[in-house]
Every structure is written in structure tokens, then in C-alpha cells.
């Protein structure tokens, strides 16, 4: 089991928002969504975080985006850190399995 990640601090990337569970960074014209291991219920962040919760949440999201892609377009560009810009790749050890590069809403 890996250590729980309750917050991210990614040097070289601009933090746009920190929600109850996800941290969002600007990456050029796109966004990097990072699912942390924070747990929330009724708009409250609870302690302690659950190790790998962010990875499970990301895997579920990717599964459903792929299943529904033939029916409705989505914002997912990639969840593969190796396909992301260099500024993101330098944080691959933290981001692998828990991040998605997505399009901004117009």
C-alpha cells in the first residue's frame, strides 16, 4: 500500500482550484485534474485520507468515459502521464494513475 496523498504541490504548474477531492492545475489551454485521497461527505473533508482512493476514482472515471465515448463526447484528452506535457511528466511519480489531462469548457 502506498502513502495517502491528501494534497498536491506541483512545481511549475499553476494551481487553479483545490476542491474537496481534486486539485486542478492549468496546463497551457488544458487542465490537469488530480484525484487525491481526500474523503468528503456532506461538503466536509474528513480525516484520514484513504490510500489509493484517487487512483480508484480516476480509474472509474476513465472506464465510464471510454464506455460512453461512442454516445456522447467528453473532455478527456489523456490519462497517460507519458502522453502529457513535460511540465506534467516531471511529477509522474505522484500523478500516475490519479490524473487526467482534460479540455477546458468553452
C-alpha positions in Angstrom: 0.0 0.0 0.0 1.2 3.5 -0.8 1.1 6.5 1.4 -2.1 8.5 1.1 -1.9 11.8 -0.9 -4.1 14.4 0.8 -2.8 17.4 -1.2 -0.6 18.1 -4.2 2.0 20.8 -4.7 3.3 20.5 -8.3 6.2 22.9 -9.0 6.0 24.5 -12.4 2.2 24.1 -12.7 -0.4 26.8 -11.7 -2.9 25.6 -9.2 -6.3 26.7 -10.4 -8.5 25.2 -7.8 -8.5 22.8 -4.9 -11.8 21.1 -4.4 -13.0 18.6 -1.8 -11.3 15.7 -3.6 -9.5 17.0 -6.7 -6.7 19.5 -7.3 -6.8 21.3 -10.7 -3.8 22.8 -12.5 -3.6 24.9 -15.6 -1.5 23.2 -18.4 -1.5 25.6 -21.4 -5.0 25.7 -22.7 -6.0 22.5 -20.9 -6.4 21.4 -17.3 -4.8 18.7 -15.2 -7.3 17.1 -12.8 -5.6 15.2 -9.9 -7.7 13.0 -7.7 -6.3 13.0 -4.2 -7.1 10.5 -1.5 -9.2 13.0 0.5 -12.5 11.8 1.6 -15.6 14.1 1.7 -19.1 13.7 2.9 -21.8 16.4 3.1 -19.4 19.0 1.8 -16.8 18.3 4.6 -13.4 16.9 4.0 -12.8 14.1 6.5 -9.6 12.6 8.0 -7.7 10.5 7.5 -7.4 10.2 3.7 -7.8 6.7 2.2 -4.7 5.4 0.4 -5.2 5.0 -3.4 -8.8 6.4 -3.3 -7.7 8.9 -6.0 -6.4 6.1 -8.2 -9.7 4.2 -7.9 -11.8 7.3 -8.6 -9.7 8.1 -11.7 -9.9 4.5 -13.0 -13.7 4.6 -12.6 -13.9 7.9 -14.4 -11.8 6.7 -17.3 -13.8 3.5 -17.6 -17.1 5.4 -18.0 -15.6 8.0 -20.3 -14.4 5.1 -22.6 -17.8 3.3 -22.4 -19.8 6.4 -23.2 -17.5 7.9 -25.8 -19.4 6.4 -28.8 -22.6 8.0 -27.4 -21.5 11.4 -26.1 -18.2 13.4 -26.4 -16.3 14.1 -23.2 -13.4 16.4 -22.1 -10.8 13.7 -21.6 -7.6 14.2 -23.6 -5.4 11.5 -21.8 -4.9 9.8 -18.5 -1.5 8.5 -19.6 1.2 10.7 -17.9 3.7 9.7 -20.5 1.5 11.5 -23.1 1.2 14.7 -21.1 3.4 17.8 -21.5 6.9 17.8 -19.9 5.8 20.1 -17.1 3.4 17.3 -16.0 5.7 14.4 -16.7 8.2 15.7 -14.1 5.6 14.8 -11.5 4.9 11.3 -12.9 5.6 9.5 -9.6 2.8 11.4 -7.9 0.4 11.7 -10.9 0.5 8.2 -12.4 -3.0 6.6 -12.1 -4.6 9.6 -10.4 -4.6 12.3 -13.1 -6.3 13.3 -16.3 -5.5 15.9 -18.8 -8.8 17.4 -19.9 -10.1 20.2 -22.2 -11.3 23.4 -20.7 -15.0 24.1 -21.0 -15.7 26.8 -23.6 
